[in-house]
Amino acid sequence: MSDSDSDDYLVEQPQLAPDDPMRAYVPLSFGKTSKEANIATQIERARRQVEIPAAPKKGDRKKDDYSDNDSDDDDDDSDDDDSEDESDRFPVSHELILKTHERAVTSVSLDPAGGRLLTGSLDGTVKLHDFSAMTPTTLRAFRSVDPWESKKSSATTDSHPIQRAEFCPTSGSHFLCVTAHPQAKIMSRDGDILTEFIKGDMYLRDMKNTKGHVGEIATGTWHPSDPNLCVTAGSDSTLRIWDVNNKRSQKEVIVFKSKAAGSAGRTRMTSVVWGASAQGSNPVLVAAALDGSLVMYSGNGPFTRPAAEIHEAHKPDTWTGGIDISADGRMVVTRGGDGLIKLWDTRKFKEPLVKVEHPSTSDRFPMTNIRYSPDSRSIITGSASGHLHILNPGNLRPEHVTPITPGIPIIVVDWHPKLNQIITGSANAETRILFNPDKSFRGAVEVMSRAPKKRHIDDDPNLTMDQSLLGLSADSIITPGAVVQKPKGKRGGGNGSGTRGPQVQQITPFMRSQPDEKHISENIPLSRMLHEDPREALLKYAEVAKKDPIFTKSYKETQPVTQYADVSEGEEDGEGPDRKRVKR
């Protein structure tokens, strides 16, 4: 053996199959290795495993499925030649699931920048999510707000389902919150109440003289360009335009006169949309009513008479909850409770251009909506079967249908213009954010691109305690067995500002539902007299009062002796001479 061969050593390695699970425990290098997150793998895990349905044959399609679509037969040939996958055309290839509510999600909205997401639910809460603070393992809301919860300890606090929660499209500092209540609220992006609009006088017959809604508000929306104006639609047959800086009265009130038989001129307003006009000057205000009417007003007034009105646009007494207007203000799409989606032209606001059948869920969820895409090249809406339908805005034919929550209805949908992501809210309390890593920006893409946060015991609120209730900071050291004292600058668990609040009332046996009888008998004077006869209680002190009087004792020695006149037997019987004759 030569010297050159003695320097070479052969190290035997275990012979493992490429798919052997033991390879995960075999070291690949020496020294300490750092574990880094594989971002590509994380994003790949978010890919939706959806079976692509087979395209229907042309011979199976009936001619009566769609109306007024004969001119679009030539477009089918060009669609068949398109080699691009449908899932790549729309941001639906990946998804992020948020489970922060307890009941059905009825409203979703993103601020204009796309950094904050708010969701409303039938549980009466609004959840605020911040994409910059979330990671793949910490998908939760940073704040939960009940708009009608004044104090946590209040026993008379009411809670109302969230009908609509929408960020202002021109300013992300506040949002409109509409609940099943006559009063709408303007709240800040952090969940604080900024304005609470007034409630109207329900005893006034003329709605023009009321200062606010007298019935439940169904929905509301913002002015397309003015961040200080919003409109609400109520069950009192009115649309009210509000200025966020004046909560004492609405700016304008639009009273809709229903022409349905037996309605006495009133009906419920079910949905409203405020969008740009076709000419780009004045915006357009379009609203739907329960009697099936569809009414359009000039967005900047006057609102004395509608610019156009369609009677029985949808079937009367069905809830038309979905309505939206295109970006250019020319087309209006509605989704009614009669199971139809109709397309209208604002320039010829008389008959629908196209109508297709689509099962409605407004009988169970009146908040069901339909939305245009940011560029108005598509229309999105949910379905009762849990599928997301992306429709062609010209003929309302489905361009792409993908299951989101199979078997569970999708209530609300939204498509953000900057993020290019679709948000859905379902009846199973799930909020899903659909995105495409190649075509979407920020939002859910940023969340899935972060390394997972290491789980700590303090991340579980069930295993931690809020030390602020004890007057302690999070970094304070508690000595076992020591007496915890509250700071002297505050009373009753103040808000941390150092001000002296009201003194907290101590809990005594009187405040409990069943008082302590022993405590009452020992500390309350005369408590035993509750079950004693008052006449006997007084007569037992008669002899003591006669022998030792308290109030007349000082006059006992100087009290004059009572002297009575001597009366004979005859005078006593009334026969005396001095007896006066009684006048009759």
C-alpha positions in Angstrom: 0.0 0.0 0.0 1.5 3.3 -1.1 1.7 6.5 1.0 -0.7 8.3 -1.3 -3.4 5.7 -0.7 -3.0 5.8 3.1 -4.2 9.4 3.1 -7.6 8.5 1.6 -10.3 7.2 3.9 -13.6 5.7 3.0 -16.5 6.5 5.2 -19.3 4.1 5.1 -22.7 5.7 4.8 -26.1 4.0 5.5 -27.8 2.7 2.5 -31.2 4.2 2.7 -33.9 4.5 0.0 -34.7 7.9 -1.3 -38.2 7.8 0.3 -37.0 6.3 3.6 -38.3 8.4 6.5 -35.0 7.8 8.4 -33.3 10.3 6.0 -34.9 13.1 8.0 -32.7 12.1 11.0 -29.4 11.7 9.2 -27.2 14.8 9.5 -26.0 16.4 6.3 -23.3 18.6 7.9 -21.4 19.2 11.1 -22.1 22.0 13.6 -25.2 23.8 14.6 -27.8 24.1 11.9 -30.4 26.9 11.7 -33.9 26.0 10.8 -35.3 28.4 8.2 -38.8 28.4 6.8 -39.3 27.3 3.2 -41.5 30.1 1.8 -42.2 28.3 -1.4 -43.4 25.2 0.5 -45.7 27.4 2.6 -47.3 29.0 -0.4 -47.6 25.7 -2.1 -49.5 24.3 1.0 -52.0 27.1 0.5 -52.9 25.9 -3.0 -56.5 24.8 -3.3 -56.9 21.1 -4.2 -60.0 21.5 -6.4 -61.1 19.1 -9.0 -61.5 21.0 -12.3 -65.0 20.2 -13.7 -65.3 19.1 -17.2 -66.5 21.6 -19.7 -70.1 21.1 -20.7 -70.8 20.0 -24.3 -72.4 22.4 -26.7 -75.2 19.9 -27.5 -76.2 19.6 -23.9 -76.8 23.3 -23.5 -80.4 24.4 -23.9 -81.4 27.4 -25.9 -83.7 28.7 -23.1 -81.1 28.8 -20.4 -80.1 32.3 -21.2 -82.2 35.0 -22.7 -81.0 37.5 -25.4 -77.8 35.6 -25.9 -78.1 34.5 -29.5 -75.6 37.2 -30.6 -73.0 35.7 -28.4 -72.7 32.3 -30.0 -69.7 33.4 -32.1 -67.8 34.2 -28.9 -67.8 30.6 -27.8 -65.4 29.5 -30.5 -62.8 32.1 -29.4 -63.2 31.0 -25.8 -62.5 27.4 -26.7 -59.3 28.3 -28.4 -58.0 30.1 -25.3 -55.3 27.8 -23.8 -55.0 29.7 -20.6 -56.2 27.9 -17.5 -59.3 29.4 -15.8 -57.7 29.2 -12.4 -54.7 31.2 -13.7 -57.0 33.9 -15.2 -58.6 34.7 -11.8 -56.9 34.8 -8.3 -58.5 31.6 -7.0 -55.5 29.2 -7.1 -54.6 29.6 -3.4 -56.6 30.4 -0.3 -56.1 31.7 3.3 -58.8 30.6 5.8 -59.7 32.8 8.8 -61.9 31.2 11.6 -62.5 34.2 13.9 -66.3 34.2 14.2 -68.8 32.0 15.9 -71.7 32.4 13.4 -72.2 33.2 9.7 -70.1 35.9 8.2 -72.4 38.6 6.7 -70.0 41.3 5.7 -66.4 41.7 4.5 -64.4 44.8 3.6 -60.8 45.9 3.0 -59.5 49.4 3.5 -58.3 51.2 0.3 -54.6 50.3 1.0 -55.4 46.7 1.6 -53.7 46.4 4.9 -56.7 45.9 7.2 -59.6 43.5 6.9 -62.9 43.8 8.8 -65.6 41.1 8.9 -69.1 41.2 10.4 -71.2 38.3 11.6 -74.5 37.3 13.0 -72.8 37.0 16.4 -73.0 40.8 16.6 -69.2 41.4 16.5 -66.9 43.1 14.0 -63.4 41.5 13.8 -60.4 43.6 12.7 -57.5 41.8 11.1 -54.2 43.3 10.3 -52.2 41.5 7.6 -48.9 43.0 8.8 -49.3 41.3 12.2 -50.4 37.8 11.0 -48.3 34.8 10.2 -49.3 31.4 8.9 -49.6 30.1 12.5 -51.2 33.2 14.0 -54.3 33.8 11.8 -56.5 35.8 14.2 -58.1 39.1 14.7 -56.3 41.7 16.7 -59.6 43.2 18.0 -63.2 42.1 18.4 -65.7 44.9 18.7 -69.4 44.8 19.6 -70.9 48.1 18.4 -73.6 48.0 21.0 -71.6 46.9 24.0 -71.1 49.9 26.3 -69.5 48.0 29.2 -68.5 44.4 29.6 -70.0 44.3 33.1 -73.4 45.7 32.0 -76.2 43.1 32.2 -78.6 45.0 29.9 -76.3 45.2 26.9 -78.0 44.5 23.6 -76.3 42.8 20.7 -77.5 43.1 17.1 -76.4 41.2 14.0 -74.1 43.0 11.6 -75.9 43.8 8.4 -73.1 45.8 6.6 -69.6 46.9 7.6 -67.7 48.8 4.8 -64.6 50.9 4.8 -64.8 54.3 3.2 -63.4 53.9 -0.4 -61.5 57.1 -0.3 -60.3 57.1 3.3 -59.3 54.1 5.3 -59.5 55.9 8.7 -63.2 55.0 9.3 -65.9 52.6 8.3 -69.7 52.4 8.3 -71.3 49.8 10.6 -75.0 48.9 10.0 -76.7 46.6 12.4 -80.3 45.4 12.8 -81.1 48.6 14.5 -82.5 52.0 13.5 -79.1 53.7 14.2 -76.0 53.3 12.1 -72.5 54.1 13.4 -69.3 55.4 12.1 -66.3 53.7 13.6 -62.6 54.2 13.4 -60.2 51.7 11.8 -59.3 50.6 15.4 -62.9 49.9 16.4 -63.7 53.0 18.3 -67.1 54.7 17.8 -66.8 58.1 16.2 -70.4 58.9 15.3 -73.8 57.4 16.2 -76.6 58.7 14.1 -79.9 59.7 15.7 -83.1 57.7 15.8 -86.2 59.2 14.3 -89.6 59.8 16.0 -91.7 56.7 15.3 -94.9 58.6 16.1 -94.6 60.9 13.1 -96.4 59.8 10.0 -94.5 61.9 7.4 -91.0 60.5 7.1 -89.7 63.8 5.7 -90.2 65.3 9.2 -88.2 62.7 11.0 -84.5 63.2 11.7 -83.5 59.5 11.4 -84.7 56.1 10.7 -87.7 54.8 12.6 -87.2 51.2 11.6 -84.4 48.7 11.1 -81.7 49.6 8.7 -81.0 46.9 6.0 -77.8 48.2 4.5 -75.7 51.2 3.6 -72.9 52.4 1.5 -70.5 55.3 0.9 -70.4 58.1 -1.6 -67.9 57.2 -4.4 -65.8 60.3 -3.9 -66.8 62.2 -0.8 -65.5 60.6 2.4 -68.0 62.5 4.6 -71.2 61.2 3.0 -72.9 57.9 3.3 -76.4 56.5 2.6 -78.6 54.0 4.5 -81.6 52.1 3.4 -84.3 51.3 6.1 -87.5 49.4 6.6 -89.4 52.8 6.9 -89.4 53.1 3.1 -86.6 55.8 3.1 -83.1 56.3 2.0 -81.2 58.7 4.2 -78.0 60.5 3.3 -75.8 61.4 6.3 -72.9 63.7 6.9 -70.5 62.0 9.3 -69.8 65.3 11.0 -73.5 65.8 11.9 -75.1 63.0 13.9 -78.2 64.9 15.0 -80.0 64.8 11.7 -79.6 63.4 8.2 -78.6 65.7 5.3 -81.2 64.4 2.9 -84.2 62.0 3.2 -85.5 60.2 0.2 -89.0 58.8 0.7 -89.9 56.0 -1.7 -93.6 55.8 -2.5 -94.6 52.3 -3.2 -97.3 51.7 -5.8 -98.1 48.1 -4.7 -101.7 47.3 -3.8 -102.4 47.4 -0.1 -99.0 48.8 0.9 -100.3 52.3 1.8 -97.4 53.7 -0.1 -94.7 52.1 2.1 -92.3 49.2 1.6 -88.9 48.1 2.8 -85.7 49.2 1.1 -83.5 46.1 0.7 -80.3 47.3 -1.0 -78.6 50.5 -2.2 -75.5 51.3 -4.3 -73.8 54.6 -5.0 -71.6 54.7 -8.0 -70.1 56.9 -10.7 -72.3 58.0 -13.6 -71.8 57.1 -17.3 -70.8 60.6 -18.2 -68.4 60.9 -15.3 -70.1 63.9 -13.8 -72.8 63.2 -11.2 -72.8 59.8 -9.4 -75.9 57.5 -9.6 -77.9 56.2 -6.6 -79.8 53.0 -7.3 -81.9 51.2 -4.7 -84.1 48.1 -4.6 -87.3 47.7 -2.6 -89.3 44.7 -1.2 -92.2 45.3 -3.6 -89.8 44.4 -6.5 -89.2 48.0 -7.6 -85.8 49.3 -8.8 -85.4 53.1 -8.5 -82.6 55.4 -9.7 -81.7 58.9 -8.5 -79.1 61.4 -9.4 -76.4 61.0 -6.9 -76.0 64.7 -6.0 -79.7 65.5 -6.0 -82.3 66.8 -6.2 -84.0 63.7 -4.7 -87.6 64.9 -5.0 -88.4 62.6 -7.9 -86.5 59.5 -9.2 -84.7 59.8 -12.5 -86.0 56.4 -13.4 -88.1 53.7 -11.8 -88.9 50.1 -12.8 -91.9 48.4 -11.2 -91.6 44.7 -10.5 -88.0 44.5 -11.6 -87.9 41.4 -9.5 -90.8 39.4 -8.0 -92.7 41.3 -5.3 -92.2 40.3 -1.7 -88.8 38.8 -2.4 -85.6 40.2 -0.9 -83.3 41.8 -3.5 -80.1 42.0 -1.5 -77.5 42.1 -4.2 -77.0 45.2 -6.3 -73.9 46.8 -7.8 -72.9 49.3 -10.5 -70.0 49.0 -12.9 -67.0 51.2 -12.8 -68.2 53.4 -15.7 -71.7 53.7 -14.2 -73.4 52.3 -17.3 -74.5 48.9 -16.1 -76.3 47.7 -13.0 -76.5 44.1 -11.9 -79.1 42.8 -9.4 -79.5 39.5 -7.7 -83.1 39.0 -6.4 -84.9 36.6 -4.1 -86.8 35.2 -7.1 -83.7 33.3 -8.2 -82.7 35.6 -11.0 -79.7 37.7 -11.8 -80.5 40.7 -14.1 -78.4 43.2 -16.0 -79.7 46.7 -16.5 -78.5 49.7 -18.5 -78.8 53.0 -16.7 -79.2 54.8 -20.1 -82.3 52.7 -20.9 -83.6 51.9 -17.5 -86.7 50.1 -18.5 -86.1 46.4 -19.3 -83.3 44.0 -18.3 -80.7 43.4 -21.0 -79.9 39.9 -19.7 -81.4 37.6 -17.1 -80.2 34.2 -15.9 -81.3 31.8 -13.2 -79.3 31.6 -10.0 -80.6 30.1 -6.8 -81.1 32.7 -4.1 -80.1 32.5 -0.4 -81.7 35.9 0.6 -84.6 34.1 2.4 -82.1 32.9 5.0 -79.3 35.5 4.6 -80.7 38.9 3.4 -77.1 40.2 3.2 -76.3 38.1 0.1 -74.6 40.3 -2.4 -73.2 40.4 -6.0 -70.1 42.5 -7.0 -68.3 43.7 -10.1 -64.6 43.1 -10.4 -62.4 46.3 -10.1 -62.1 46.6 -13.8 -65.8 45.6 -14.4 -64.7 42.7 -16.7 -66.2 40.1 -14.4 -69.1 39.7 -11.9 -68.6 37.6 -8.8 -71.3 36.1 -6.5 -71.8 33.1 -4.2 -74.3 30.4 -4.4 -76.3 28.2 -2.0 -74.1 25.2 -2.8 -70.9 26.9 -1.7 -69.5 27.7 -5.1 -68.0 31.0 -6.3 -69.4 32.0 -9.6 -67.4 34.4 -11.9 -69.7 35.6 -14.6 -69.2 37.3 -17.9 -70.5 40.9 -17.5 -72.0 40.9 -21.0 -74.1 37.7 -21.0 -73.9 36.6 -17.4 -72.6 33.2 -18.4 -70.3 31.6 -15.9 -66.6 31.9 -16.9 -65.3 30.0 -13.9 -67.1 28.2 -11.1 -65.0 26.9 -8.1 -66.1 25.3 -4.9 -65.2 27.2 -1.7 -67.4 25.7 1.0 -69.2 22.8 -0.6 -72.7 22.4 0.8 -72.5 25.6 2.8 -73.9 28.9 1.3 -71.5 31.8 0.4 -73.1 35.0 1.7 -70.8 37.8 0.7 -68.0 38.3 -1.7 -65.6 41.2 -2.4 -62.7 41.8 -4.9 -60.0 44.3 -3.9 -58.5 46.4 -6.7 -55.0 46.8 -5.3 -54.5 43.4 -3.8 -56.2 41.5 -6.7 -57.6 39.1 -4.1 -61.2 37.8 -3.6 -62.7 37.6 -0.1 -65.7 35.4 0.7 -67.8 35.0 3.8 -69.7 31.8 4.4 -72.5 30.5 6.6 -70.0 28.3 8.5 -68.3 31.4 10.1 -65.3 31.1 7.8 -63.6 34.0 5.9 -61.6 32.9 2.9 -59.1 35.0 1.0 -58.4 33.7 -2.5 -55.2 34.8 -4.2 -52.7 33.9 -6.9 -49.0 34.4 -5.9 -48.1 35.5 -9.4 -50.9 38.0 -9.9 -51.9 39.1 -6.4 -50.0 41.5 -4.2 -49.5 41.9 -0.5 -52.4 40.8 1.8 -52.5 37.1 2.0 -49.4 36.7 -0.1 -47.4 38.6 2.5 -48.9 36.5 5.3 -47.9 33.2 3.7 -44.4 34.6 2.9 -43.5 35.1 6.5 -41.9 32.5 8.7 -44.2 30.8 11.2 -44.1 32.3 14.6 -42.8 30.0 17.3 -45.6 28.9 19.6 -45.3 30.1 23.2 -47.5 29.5 26.2 -48.3 33.2 26.3 -49.9 33.0 22.9 -52.8 30.9 24.3 -55.2 33.2 26.1 -56.8 30.3 27.9 -53.5 29.7 29.8 -52.7 33.3 30.6 -54.1 35.9 33.0 -54.7 39.6 32.4 -52.6 41.3 35.1 -53.9 44.7 34.3 -57.0 43.9 36.3 -54.8 43.6 39.3 -53.0 46.9 38.6 -49.9 45.3 37.4 -47.9 45.6 34.3 -46.9 42.7 32.1 -43.3 42.9 33.2 -43.8 43.1 36.9 -42.5 40.3 39.2 -45.0 38.7 41.6 -43.6 37.3 44.8 -45.5 34.2 45.9 -47.6 34.9 49.0 -47.2 38.6 48.7 -50.2 40.9 49.0 -51.0 42.7 45.8 -51.8 46.4 46.3 -53.4 48.6 43.7 -51.7 51.9 42.9 -52.9 54.8 45.0 -53.4 57.1 42.0 -56.4 55.1 40.7 -59.6 53.7 42.1 -61.5 50.7 40.9 -59.3 49.6 38.1 -59.0 52.8 36.1 -58.0 53.1 32.5 -54.3 53.7 33.3 -54.4 57.5 32.8 -53.9 58.2 36.5 -57.2 59.8 37.1 -59.3 59.0 40.1 -62.4 57.2 39.0 -65.5 56.3 41.0 -65.0 54.0 43.9 -66.0 50.4 43.2 -68.9 49.2 45.4 -68.0 46.3 47.6 -69.9 43.0 47.1 -71.9 42.4 50.3 -74.4 39.6 51.1 -77.2 42.0 50.2 -76.1 42.1 46.6 -76.3 38.3 46.2 -79.3 36.5 45.1 -79.6 34.6 48.4 -78.5 36.8 51.4 -76.9 35.2 54.4 -79.6 34.9 57.1 -77.0 34.8 59.9 -75.4 38.0 58.7 -78.8 39.7 58.6 -79.9 38.6 62.1 -76.6 39.6 63.7 -76.0 43.0 62.0 -79.5 44.4 61.1 -81.4 45.8 64.1 -84.9 44.6 64.7 -84.6 42.0 61.9 -86.4 39.4 64.1 -89.5 41.6 64.2 -90.3 40.8 60.6 -92.2 37.7 61.7 -93.7 39.1 64.9 -97.2 40.5 65.5 -96.9 44.3 65.9 -99.8 44.5 68.4 -98.2 42.0 70.7 -94.8 43.7 70.3 -96.3 47.0 71.6 -98.4 45.6 74.5 -95.6 43.7 76.0 -94.1 47.1 76.9 -97.4 48.4 78.5 -96.5 47.6 82.2 -92.9 48.8 81.8 -94.2 52.1 80.5 -96.7 52.5 83.3 -94.1 51.8 86.1 -91.3 53.7 84.6 -92.5 56.2 82.0 -89.8 57.8 79.8 -91.5 60.9 78.5 -93.7 62.0 81.6 -91.4 61.0 84.4 -90.4 64.6 85.2 -94.1 65.6 85.7 -94.9 62.7 88.0 -94.5 64.7 91.3 -96.1 67.9 90.1 -99.0 66.3 88.3 -102.3 67.7 89.6 -104.8 65.3 91.2 -107.9 64.7 89.1 -111.1 65.6 90.9 -114.6 64.4 89.8 -118.0 65.8 90.9 -120.3 63.7 93.1 -123.3 62.6 91.0 -126.5 61.2 92.5 -128.4 58.3 91.1 -131.0 60.4 89.6 -128.7 62.7 87.9 -126.7 59.8 86.6 -129.9 58.4 84.9 -130.5 61.7 83.2 -133.5 62.9 85.4 -131.9 65.9 87.2 -133.4 69.4 87.2 -130.4 71.0 85.5 -130.5 68.7 82.5 -131.1 70.6 79.4 -133.8 69.7 77.1 -132.6 68.3 73.9 -133.8 70.1 70.8 -135.4 67.9 68.2 
